[in-house]
Amino acid sequence: MKEVTFMSSMGIGMLVDARSRAAGRKMKVVLANVASELEQLLRMVKLDKVFKICTNEKQLNKALKR
């Protein structure tokens, strides 16, 4: 997601829908390589409580370990 710097409400809705579908399959959604602008937006709308947000490879590797 490193190229995404803005997301409309439609995009946020799609992320939430993807999370709901994943939860139905007992899976989680991890957002990888999130740009700082998008990270700020996700935190502002409290989606950092819903998604694991990884801004670099080290965080992503840690999030993917079981």
C-alpha distance (Angstrom), angle and dihedral (degrees) to the residues before:
residue distance angle dihedral
M1 . . .
K2 3.79 . .
E3 3.81 93.0 .
V4 3.83 93.9 52.8
T5 3.80 111.4 96.2
F6 3.82 99.1 156.0
M7 3.77 133.7 33.4
S8 3.78 127.3 -172.4
S9 3.78 124.0 -142.5
M10 3.81 87.3 -96.9
G11 3.81 90.4 58.4
I12 3.79 91.5 47.4
G13 3.80 88.9 50.2
M14 3.79 90.2 52.4
L15 3.82 90.6 52.3
V16 3.80 91.2 50.4
D17 3.81 90.2 48.1
A18 3.81 90.7 50.5
R19 3.79 89.0 51.2
S20 3.80 91.5 50.7
R21 3.79 91.8 50.0
A22 3.80 91.3 47.6
A23 3.80 91.9 48.6
G24 3.79 88.8 53.4
R25 3.79 86.9 59.9
K26 3.82 92.9 43.3
M27 3.81 90.9 -108.3
K28 3.80 132.6 125.9
V29 3.79 131.1 -138.0
V30 3.79 117.8 -129.8
L31 3.81 117.9 -166.7
A32 3.80 107.8 -144.8
N33 3.81 131.9 -159.0
V34 3.80 91.9 4.2
A35 3.81 113.3 -172.5
S36 3.81 115.8 -124.2
E37 3.82 92.9 -113.8
L38 3.80 91.7 55.1
E39 3.79 92.1 42.8
Q40 3.81 89.5 56.0
L41 3.81 90.8 50.5
L42 3.81 93.1 48.3
R43 3.80 90.8 49.5
M44 3.81 91.6 47.4
V45 3.82 91.4 56.2
K46 3.84 90.7 41.6
L47 3.80 95.0 -115.6
D48 3.80 89.4 132.3
K49 3.82 83.2 77.9
V50 3.82 90.4 56.8
F51 3.82 102.8 38.5
K52 3.77 133.3 43.1
I53 3.81 102.6 -121.6
C54 3.80 117.1 -156.2
T55 3.78 119.7 -171.8
N56 3.80 96.8 -179.4
E57 3.81 142.8 23.9
K58 3.80 94.3 -98.6
Q59 3.81 91.9 57.3
L60 3.79 91.1 44.8
N61 3.80 93.2 51.5
K62 3.80 90.0 49.9
A63 3.82 92.2 48.0
L64 3.80 92.4 50.7
K65 3.81 94.6 51.5
R66 3.78 113.4 97.2
